[in-house]
Amino acid sequence: MAWIATSCDPARWKRYRGGTTGDLWVDPAGDGDFRRLITIAGNLAWPLWVGARIYFVSDHEGTGNLYSCLATGAGLRRETRHADFYVRFPNTDGRRIVYQCGADIWIFDPRTRRSRRIPVECRSPRPQRRPRFVEAARFVEDFALHPQGHSAVLTARGRAASMAFWEGAVQPAAETPGARHRLTQWLPDASGFVTVTDAAGDEAIEVREEGKPPRCVTAGTDIGRVLELAVSPAGRAAAVTNHRFELLHVDLVKGKVTRLDRSEHDRIAGVSWSADGTWLAYAFSSTRHTSQIRVVDAKTRKVREVTAPDFQDYAPTWDPDGKYLYFLSYRVLDPVYDAFYFDLGFPRGSRPHLVTLGAKTPSPFVRPARPVVRWDRRQGDKPRDPSAPEPVTIDFDGIQRRVVAFPVAEGRYVQMFGMRGKVAWTGFPAEGSLGNSWASMGEPAAKGTLEIWDYEKGKLEPWVGNVTEVRIAADLRTFAVRTGNRIRIVGADEKPRDDNGAPSRESGWLDLARLRIHVDPAAEWEQMFREAWRLQRDHFYRADMAGLDWEAVFRRYRPLLDRVATRGELSDLIWEMQGELRTSHCYEIGGDYRQPPQWRQGFLGADLEQAKDGTWTIGRVVRGDSWDPDKDSPLARPGVNAAEGETIVAIAGQPLKGRQPGELLIHRAGQEVGITLADRKGKTRTATVRTLREEHSLRYRAWVDANRSWVHSTSKGRVGYLHIPNMGPQGYAEFHRLFYAEVDHEGLLIDLRHNGGGHVSQLLLEKLARRRLAYRVSRWSTPYTYPSHAPMGPMVALTDEFAGSDGDIFSHSFKLMKLGPLVGKRTWGGVVGIWPRHTLADGCITTQPEFSTWFQDVGYGVENYGTDPDIEVENRPQDFAAGRDPQLESALDEVRRLLTASPTRIPDLSPPVNRRPL
């Protein structure tokens, strides 16, 4: 047998040289004694044994080709000569080898050592390329309201359409075959729309007015990837922020583009025009960790600071009467004690604020004496003329000292809207992060609340719950509230009823099914492919694209797009093209796939064994957390009490003998199911269990508990054990689950194997780096350390080739900080980080390696290499087969060796002797 333990598709990360490169093992005698066959400085994959030679793919000479060697490892030779694309997915019938290269199928004859392309006539109608209609609600990317608050424009699947809320026809607003439109908004006079388009290849600002051809107003100007678009109330200009941290002014008539500001640290966000179109307010990252509110005069281009660069100020919005500038800010530092560890945090911290624009303008929260009935109401209010806003003037002298907080509780606020006599904002709860992932492509969460502060009443009122995001019309009285995949129109004058019913004027819900989205997959895939390529060009961490001619890469892969027949093939093509960057974290995830029926199998959380007579017995009931039914075996439920050796006679009333258990558990995931068991004496009973949706969580828990128990027993209680599965919320929780219990052992073993990465490594390393400087001693309790939770003695970290990303960083930093030896195998080698935020037209996310990591000892050398352990230990195939874990054994031996060399001792903490009588 020939086997590659870490085999993956090398074409998705070309020229990969990290710790997870394919490692070819061979068992020539078939007796289970595997040995490494060959060592090559390349990535090996797909071993095939044909005759006396072993064939495999390797890219050690640059491009992935087919190679072969003898079963002894001798006689290495190259068998194919492809230069443009990698050899992929080879397979054999024992005589010949077929494989994919580019979009073609090739056949290699080992006897002649020649390859030839197989001409394939595909007579399929390629149904996934046929035009079709898709459900609009799933693909709404952005939405905006008509200036007069009676219609909406929705941008979905690369095109925009406008519709009156509940009546009339749906009209196209921005649509170009083969192009994508984003961030579409009405012009202030409602004569047309402003949109972002990539019809010319790169993004540009386009104006579409009724009865006129579209005008690309920034043609020939590189405006970058547009992040925000805000149209001036005056209608002749727009403000744009982009991926280069710039704020641009775009003249919608002349097409002139002017850079107004640029941050050195992060993107500019929250652009807001004053009512008279004179000023732009925005949040500017003044340092790497803080942001301030700035304003710029759109005519003079002069930038002024409104708030100091000391906090995180964001989401500015103007008072339509020109008295105040509103914004949100994280500046409430009210520490909350952690429930488990001695720690403090700031889980909320934000509050709405305002700054008075006039030096003599009083705080609106200091309320003067007022009559019961307002005089202006007795005489009749005069309507305002929205077309003639008062000029906004700002006294900048001392403005940073005129910041006033709203008298509301701190929270997590996201959006803010200035209104006449009122202010609105959205707030979201501080909640746990487990289960939240950028890679989950489901319906957006709707956990926020829209609240309105009424100056007249002097109080805050919750307005709408279950909020995802909110838009407001230029009339400042009409909201569009997104709730997951639904949109509801809500007025600011009368609080809406709790109504989750059908779309209607009474309920406020829009009927998004009125929006008919026609998709031409061939044209859409063309646009998505180019956009994925363009996102890498604009965001990749190296301006030189790692020495690649990225334009040439596009030209090489573009012809393959014409042969793509399914959404899955498009995904694969994007992966392979991005693999040319030879860098980690180039992903493409999600999208609009044709979904097969979802009949998920239920699991019983047990190792089942089939006897020769076809009956099934329980070999082991896997135990996890009995208090969590999703992480314990259903057979261990109280009252079921299934035991090893018992026979499963029937599942859901169906006899099991002669059948597979999974057959009877299909479409029963997470369901209550009847199980009939027979004990060793043949006595039967039927119990009800709730099947698991997956077993990974349960078996992970059992594996950690087994390792921990073995370390404790083998070390006679001297050494503690922790496993960190990733460096995200789950890994942070797992670390702290056992850290309390394990940190007081004399030594500590930290297991990082299969660590999936994340971003919390620095937080965990800080705790492991603590040193016991003192002890707190009281009369009745045992002493405890200062600082708290400081490790008692030596530590050893255990890593492997599957520990990557932030797992790489943790492993390397553990060595740099000299916390202890690193044992195991060289890590994955992927430390160029990502910020997943750019979706393509059908909702998928592509990631761009944006943030490289430099270390003081190896510079950028961890990327595409990994970090070497101090003590290398291999887990061979035969070790897996025998149930042994030499890496864990060696790591424990190292901890015990360090304990022997430097025994851990608790100092004498006897109370001091009183030398003087009291």
N, C-alpha and C positions, 0 to 999 in steps of 0.2 A: 504494500500500500504506500502511495505517496500522498502527502498531506501538507497543506499550508495553513497554519493555525490562524493567521491574521489576514487571510486573503480578502481583498476587496477590489473594486474596479479601479485600476491605476489611472484610467483615462479621466477620472473625476478630480484627481489631484496629480497632475503630470509631474514627473521627476521628483516624486516624494521620496525623502530620505530619512524620515523620522523613525521613532522606535517601533512603529507598527508596520514597517515594511514587511512584505511577505517573506516568510521564513520557511524554506522547503525542507520537510522531514520525510524520511523514508524508512519503511519496515520491509527490507528485502526478503526476509525469511517468512514473514507473516506470523511471527510468534509474539508480536506486541512490543518488540524491542526497537523503538524508533531512534534514529540518529539524524543529525543535521546532514543533509545531502551536499549542499554547496553554499558557499558564501560569495555573494556578488554585491557590489555597491549599487544596487538597483531595487526596484519594487517588483517582487515576484508574485505571480497569481496563476490560478487555474492549472494545476498539474494534471497531466494526462500520461498514462503509461501505455505506450504502443510498441509492441515487440520488446527489444532489449533496451529501449531508450525511454527516458522520461522527458516529456515536452511541457513547456510552461511559457508564460509571457513574462518578459522582463524589459525594463527601460534603462538598463545601466549604460547603454550606448546612446541614449538621447530620446528615442521614440520607442514606444512599446511594440515589440515584435516577438515572434515565436522563436524560442530557443530550445535546445535539447542537450542532454548529457546522458551518460551511462548510469546505471543504478549504483555505481561506485562513486559517482560525482565527477568522474573523469570525462574527458572528451567533450567539453562544452563547445557548442557551435551555434551560430545564428542560422535560422531556417527561412525567415522571411525578410523582405527588404522594403517595408513600407516606411515612407518618410513624412507624409502629411497627417495621417491619423493612426491612432493606436489599434493594435490587434485586440479584440474584445470577445469575451464569452466563447472561447474555443470549446469544442466538444468532439468526441470521436466515437466511431462504431467499432474500434479495435484495429482498423486498417487505415482509415483516412481521418483527417482533422478538418472540421469546418469552423469558420469563425467570421465575425463581423469586423469590417474595417471601413470607417466612414459610414455610408449608408448602403454598403454592398455586402453580400455574402461571398466568401472566398472558400476554396477547398485546397488543402495542402496534402500532397501525396508523399509520405515518408520514404517511399522506395525511390522516387525520382528527385525528391527534395525540391519540388516545384509547386508554386501556387498559381491558381487561376481564378479569375472572377467568375462566379456563377450567374449567368443572365437569368433574371427572375422577371417573369411577366405577372404582374399583380392585376388580376381582373376584378378585384374587389371594387365596388363603387365608392369606397372610402367614406362611409357614412358620417364619420366625425368631422369631415371637412364640409359637409353640406350646411348651407345657411339654415338658421333656426331662430326661434324666439326663446328668451330666457326670462325668468321671473325677476321683475325689476327690484323688488324689495331687498333681495339678497345682495344687490350690487350697487346700491346708492353710495357713492363716495362723498358727495358734497351736496349741499342744498342752500338756497338763498331765497329771500322774499322780495316780492315786488315792492318798490318804494312806497306805494300806497297801501300795501298790506292786504291785497286781495288774491294774489297768485304766488306760485312758487316755481323756481327753476331748479331742476334736479339734474345732477351730473352722475351718470351711471354707465359703466362699461365703455367709457371713452367718448360718450356723446352726451349732449345736454338737451333737455326739453322743458318747455314751460307749460303750465296749466293753471287755470283758475282752480281754486281749492276744491270746489264741488260741482262746478258747472262747466259746460262748454267743451271744446276740443283741446286735445294736447297738441302743441305746436313745437316743431324742432327749433332749438335755440342755437346749437353749435354741433355740427356733424360733418365729418369729412371722411370718406372711405379710406381705410388704411391708416388713419391717424387717430390720435387720442386727444380729447379735450379734457381739461381739468379746471377746477376752481372757477367755474362760470358764474358771472354776476351780472345783474342788470346795470345799465347806465342810469345815473340818477334821474334823468327825465323819462326813463322807461322806453326810450326810442330804440334800444337794442341791448346788446350784451358785450361784455368783455370776457375773454376766455384765454386760457393757456393752451397752445396747440403745438404738436410736434410734426405737423404736416410736411415741413421742409427738412425734417431730419433731426434738428435740434429744437429745443423749446423756444417759443416766441409768444408775444402778446398779440392777440388778434381782436379786432373790433368788428362786430356784426350788427349792422343796422338794417332795419326793415327797408326793402326795396333797393338796397345797395349791395354790391359784391363785398365779400369779406376783405378787411384790410389788415395785413400783417404789419403792425406798426413798428416792430423791432427787427425787421428783416435785416440780416447782415450784422447784427449785434449779438454778441455772446452774453446772454443774461443768466446763464447757469441753470441749475435745476431750481425751478420756482417752488418755494415753500409756502408763501402767503401772497395773496393778491388783494389789495384794498383800493377801491375806486374812489376818487375824490368826489365829495358832494357837488363840487363845481362842474364835474363831468368831463373835464379836459385832461385829466392826469390820473395816474394810478401809481401806487407804491407797491414795490415788489421786494420780498426778501428771498435769498437764495442759499444754496449749500455752501457758498464761499463766505458766509457770515456777513454778507453785504445787504445794505438797504439802498434800493435803486428808485429813482424818480423817473417815470415813463410819461412823456408827453404823448397823449393819445391822438393828437392832431398832427404834429410834426414828426413824431417817432423818435425824438431825441431821448437818449437814456443817460441819466446822470447819477453817479454814485454819491449818495448823501452821507453815508457812514459805513464803517466796517469794524467789526470786533476781531480781536486777535484770539479770542477764547472760545466762543460758541456762537450759535446762530442767533440772529436778531428775530424777535418774535412779538406777537401781539400788536401789530401795526393798526393805528386808529387815527382817522382824520377828525379834525375839529369841524364843527357844523358849518363854518364859513369857508372851509377848504384851505385855510391859511397854514395850519400847523399839522404836523404829523407827530403823534406820540408813539413810543415803542419801548420795549424792554431790551436793554443793551447789557451784554455780559462784559462788565468792566474788569473783572478778574476771572480766574478759572472757577471760582466758587461763589461769586456774587453777581447780581445783576441790578441795574438801576433803571429808573424811568428817565428817558431823554425826550426832548422835543426838538424838531427842526422846522425852521421856516421854509416852506416849500418854494418861496420866491428867492430869498437871499441865500438859502442853503446853509444858514448859520445854525449850528447845533448847540443846544443848551442843556445842562443837567438840571433835572427837577428834583431827584432824590439822591442822597449820598450813596456811594458804592460800598455800602456796608452790609447789606442784607440781600435777600432774593426778592426783588420787586418784579411784578409781571402783570400782564393783562390790563394795560391802561385803557380807559374809555373816558369820553368827554361828557360833561354836563352840557346838555343842549342849550342852556341859558348862558354858558360861558363863565360860570362862577367857579367851577371846580374841575379838577382832573382827578378821576377816580383810578384806583389800581388795587391790586391784591399784593400782599407781601408776607413772606415768612420772616416774621420778626418777633413772634410771641414765644419766648423761651421759658416755658413752664414745664419742668422735667416731670416725667411720669416714671415711677419705679417699675422695674421689670418684675414680672410675677414669679420667675424662677431663679434668676441669678442676681447678684448684687450689681445692678446696672441701672442706668437712667437713660431715658430717651425722650424724643420730642415727636410723638406720633401724629400731632396735628400741626400746630405752629403758625398757621396762616390766619389772616384776618383782612377784611376789606378796609381800605384807607382812602382818604382824599387829601388833596392839597388845594388850598385856596389860591386862585390865580391872581386875585387882587390883594395887595398888601393890607387893605382896610376891610376886606370881606370877612365877616365874623364866621366862626364855626357854626354850621347849621344845627349843631346839637345843643347849643345854648339858646333856648327858646324864649322869645320875648313874651310879654303879656299880650293876650289876644281876647277879643270879644267872643261871645258864644257863636254869633253868626258873622261870617266874614262880610265886610262892607262890599267887596268886589262881587260877591255872589248876590248880595241884595240888589246891586245895580245891574248885574248881568256881566258875565265874563266877556271880554272882547277876544274873538278868535285870533290866533297868531297866523302870520303869513309865513309858511314854511319855506317859501322861495326867497325870502329876504332875511336870513339869519343875522343876528347882531354880530358885529366884528368881535373876535376874541382877542383880548389883550391880556398880556401876562406881565406881572411885576416880578422880575427874576431876583431882585435884591432880597435876600433872606428867604427865598422860596423853600429851601430845604428844611427850614425851621417851622414851616407852616403845615407840616404833615399831621393829620388828625385821623385817629382810628375810629371806625364805626363802633358803637356800643353794643357789639354782639360777641358771642362766644368764639373762641378760636376754633378752627376746623381745618378742613382740606378743601379750599376753594379753587375753582378752575377757571370759570368765565365770569365776566362782569359787564353790565350794560347800564350806561347812563340814560335816564329817562326824564321827562318833565315832572318834577315833584317827587320822583321816585328813583330808586336804584335797585337793580336786580343782579343776582349772581347765582351760580350753581355751586353746591357743596356736595362732597362725597364722604362716605364714612371711612375712618381708619380701620382697616381690616387685615386679616392674615393674607399671606402671599402664596401659600401652598395651592397648587392647582391653577395658578395664573401663569400662562406662558404665551409668548409672542407667536409661538408656532401653532397654537390652537386656532383653527380657522372658523370657529363657530360664530353664532350671533353675538354682536357686541353686548357687553354687560350694561345693565340699566339700573344703577344703584344710587344715582344722584338725586338731588332735590333742587328745584328752582325756587328761590326765595326772593321776596320783594320787600325792600325797606321803603316805607311811606313816610316822607318828611312831615306831612300834615298830621298823621296819626302818631308820629314819633315811635313807631314800633315796626318790628319785623314780622312778616307773615309767610309761612310756607305756602307756595303756590301750586306746584306740580311735583309729584314724586315719580320714581322710576325713570329717571333722566339719564340719557347717554350723552347728548350734547344739545346745544340750543343755538338758534339764530334769531335775530330781531330785525324787523323791517325798519326802513328809514322813517316811518311814521312814529316809531318808538312806542307803539301800543300793541304790536302784534308779534307774537313769538311763534316760531316753529320749533317744536320739541321732539327730538328723536328719542325713541324708546326701543332699543334693540334695532330691529329692522322695520319699525313702524314710525310714522311721523304724524304729529298732532298739532293743530293750529290752536293757539291759546291767546286770549286777549288779556291785556294788562289792567283792564278796568273792572272786570268782574271775575271773581275767582271761579275757575272751572269746577264742574262736578267730577267726582270720581266715576269715570265712565270708561270702561274697557271694551265697549261694544263695537258695532259695525261702523264703517266709515259713513259720516254724515255731518251736516252743518251743526246739528245738535251735539254730537259727541266730540266733534273737532278732528276726528281721525281722517287722514287722507286715504283715498283708495289708490294705492300705488299700482294696482293692477291696470289702471287706465294707461299707464306708461308702458307702451309696447316696445321692447328692446329687441331689435333684429340684429343678430350676430352673423357675420360672415367669418367663420373660423380661419380660413386661409388669410384673409386680410388682417384679422386681429392677431393671429400668430406672427405675421410679418412685423407688425408694430411692436408686439411684446418682445420679440427677439431683439429688435434694434434697441428698444428701451433698456432691456437687461444689459446689453453691451454698453450702452451709453452711461448707465448708472455706474458701471465699473470704471469707465473712463473718467467720470467726474468725481468719484469718491475713493478710488483705490489709494492706499496710503503712500504710494510712490508716484510722483509725477511722471517718471519715465516708464511706468507700467512694468517695472522689474526688467527693463531692457527689451521688452517686447515691442514689435511694431503692431500695436493694437488694431490699427486700421487693416493691416494685412490679415490679422486673425479673423476679423469680420468677413473679409472677402473670401477667405478660405472656407469658413463654415456656412456662409449664407446660401450657397447652392444646395446644401443638404436640406434646407428648410422646405424646398419645393417637394421633397419626397416624404415629408412628415405627414402621416395619416391619422394620428391620434394625439390627444392632449398629452398622454404619457410620453410619446416620442418627442414632442416639443420640450417637455421637461428634461428629458435625457440629453437633447441637443444643447440646451442652455447649460446644463451641468458640464458637458464635455468641453464646450467653448470656454467656460469660466475656469475649467481645469488647466488651461494653458497658462494661467497666471502663476501656477506653481506655489500657491499660497493657501493657507488654511482658511476655513470659514467662508468659502464661496458656495452658498447654498441656494436652492430654489425649492420652496415649500408651499404646498397648498395649490389652490386653483379650482377651476370649474371642470371637474371630471365627471364622466358618465358613471353614476354610482350603481354598483350591483346590489342585489338584495342583501340586507344586513341581518343575517340570522346567526347571531352570536351564540357561541357555545358556552354553557355553564361549566364550572369546574368544582371539584369536590375537595381540593386541597389535600390530596393523599397520593401516595405511591401505590399503584394498583398492580397486581401480578396475576397473570393468566396461567392457570394450570393446564396440564395436557388434556384434561377432559373438557376444556373450554370455559370453566367457571373462573370468576374473578374474586380474588381475595385482597384484603387490605394489608399491604406490606408495612406502611408507616402512615400515621396521621400527622401531617405537618402542623406544628403549633406556632402561633404567632402571638398576637395580642388578643386575649379573650374578650376584652372590653370593646374591641373594634371588629364588628362582623365582617368587614371587608379585608381584614388582615389576620384571620384565623380560619382554620378548617371548618367548613360547615358540619363535618362529621363529629366535631368536638363540641357542638352546641349542647348546652345542658339538656338532659333528657334523651339525647341521641347516644352519646358516649360510645361511639364506635371504637372497637379495639382492633389491634393488629391480629391478623389471622382470621378475622370474621369474613364471611362471604357476602358479596353483594348479589342478592338473588334477583332483584328487579329494580328498575328505575321508572318512576311515573307509571307504575302498573304494568310495565312491559318487561317480560323475562329477559335477563341479560345474557344468559348462557349462550355461547356461540356468537355473540355480537360484541362490538366495541362499546365501552361506556360513552364515548363521545357521540356516538350515533343517537343515543337516547337523550343526550343533553343539548342537542342543537336547538337553537332558538329558545333556550331556557336560562340565559345568563341573568343573574340577579333575581331569579324567580324562586318561589317556594315549590319544592318538588318532593314527592314521596319516595323514600328509599326503603326497600325491604332488605333486611340483614339476617343472616343466619350465623349463630355462634358455632363454636367447634363441635358442639353436641348436636347440631342440626336444628336447634330451636330458633324459629323465626320471629321477627318483630318488624313493624313498619313505623318509621319516624319521618317527620317532615324537616327538611333542611332548606336553607336559602343558598342557592349556588353562588359562587364567586363569578364576577365578570372577568377577572384575570387572576393569575396566581403569582405574578412576579413579586408583588408587595409582600405576600405571605412568605414565599420562599426566600426572599431577601432577608426578612426578619429572622427566619429560622437559621439562615446561614450565618448572620452576624451573631446570634445567640450561641450557636455552636462554636464559632471561633472564640468568642469571649469566654465561654465555659472552658474550652481547651486551654487557653492561655492562663486562666486562673488556676486550674487544677495542675497543669504542668509546672507552673512557677510557684506552686503552693501559696497562692494568694499574693505574691509579691509584685506581680506585673498586671497593670490594667490594659484594656484593649478598647479601641474606638475604630469604627469604620466610617469614612466620609464618602458617600456615593457620588456626590457632585458638589460644586461650589455655588449652588443656587439655594433657594429657600429650603428645599428638602435636605440638602447637605448641611445647611446651617442648623436645621432642626435635629437631624440625626446626631450631629456633633454634640449638641447640648443635651440631648436625651440621656446620654450616658456620662457626660463629662463630670458631672457632680460625683457620680459613683466611682469613676475610675481615676480621677486626678489625685486622690490621696494614697494610691498604691505607691510602692517604693520606686517603680519604674513604669513607663507608659509606652505602649506600642500603638502608633497611629497608622491605620491601614488606608491607603489611598487608591488601591487597585480598582480599575474600571471607573475611575472618577470622571464624570461627564462634563466637568468644567462649569463655568458660571462667573461669579464676580465677588465672592465673599472671602476669598483666601486671606486677604489682609486682616480681616476681623478675627479669623481663627488663629492666625499666626500671632497676633497681639496677645491672645490669652495664653498660648503655649509658651510665649517668650517671657512670661512673668517669672520672677524669681522670689523665693521666700526670704524676705528681709527681716521679718519679725513674726511674733506670735501674739495673739490676743489670749489672755489667760484670765479665767474667772474662777470663783470658788467652786461652783457646782457643775460646770460643763467642761467638756474636753477642750483643749486649746484649738484655736483655728488660726489660719495663716493671715499674714498681711504681706502683700496684697492678697485679696480673696482668690481662691481657686488657682493658686499657683502650683504647678507640678512639683512633686516631692523630690524626684530624682532623675536619672537619665531617661532620655526618650530616643526612640528609633522610629523612623518613618518607613513604611513599606509601600513601594510604588511599582508600576508595571507599564508595559507598552500601551495599555488602554487608558491610562491616566492622561488627560489632555486638557488643553486650553488653560483655564485657571487651575486645573490639576497639575499641569506642567509648571505653572508659576509657583504654586504652593511647594511642589517638590524641589524646584531649584532654590527658592527662597529659604526653605528649611535648611538647605546646605549653607547658603550665604550667611544666614543668621547663626550658624553653628549651634543649632538646637540639638543636633545629634546626627548619627550616621543615616544615610539613605540606602535602603536595601531593595533589591529587586531587579527590574529591567529598565532600560532606557525608555523614557516617556514618549508620548505621541509626537510632540513637537509642533504645536499649533497655537501661537500666542499673538496673532494679529487679530485684534478684537473687532466686533461688529456692533452696529446699532440698527437692528431690524425695524424699518419704518416705511420703506418704500414698497407699496403694492403695485403690481401690474394691473392691467385692465380687468382681468377676470378674478382678481382678489388674491393671487399668489404673492408671496414675498420672495424677493431675491436679496441676498445679503452681500455687502461689499466690505472686504477687509480694510478697515479704516485706521485702526489704532495699533501701531506696532509697539513692541515691548523691548526696551533696552536694559540690560543688566550690567552691573559694574564690573563683572568678571569676564563675561563673554560677549558683551555688547548685544547685538541682535541675533546672536548665535543659537538661541533656543528654537527659533522658528525653523521649521523643516529639518530639525535634528532631534530636539528633545533635551532632556538633562540626564547625564549618566549617573547611575547609583554609585555610592562608595563601595558597596559590596554587591556584585552581580550574582543573582541566583536565578536559575532557569526552572520553570515548571514544565517538564517534558510531557509529551502525550501519554507515556506510560504512567506518569505520576497521576494525571487526571483519571486514567482508567482504574488505578489502584486506590483512588480516594485519598491520595497523599497531597500535602501542600508544603513542599520544601521551602518555598519563600516565607511562609508564615513561621515554619520551624526555625529557619535561619535568623529571621528577625528577632524571634524570642531568645534564641541563643545569644544574639548580640546584646540584647538588653541585660540578660543575666551576666554576661561577661563584664559589662560596664558596672553592674552592681557589685560584682566580686572585686573589680579593680578599685572602685570607689564606693564603699558601702554607704547607703543612705542612713543617716542617723537623725533622730529628733533630739534636739539639745535638751539638756537638763533644765526643766522649767519649774523646779521647786521654788516656792516663794522665798524671798530673801529673809535672812535671819535679822530680827530686830536687835540692834546693838545697844539700844538705850531703852530703859524702862519708860513706859508712858506715864 
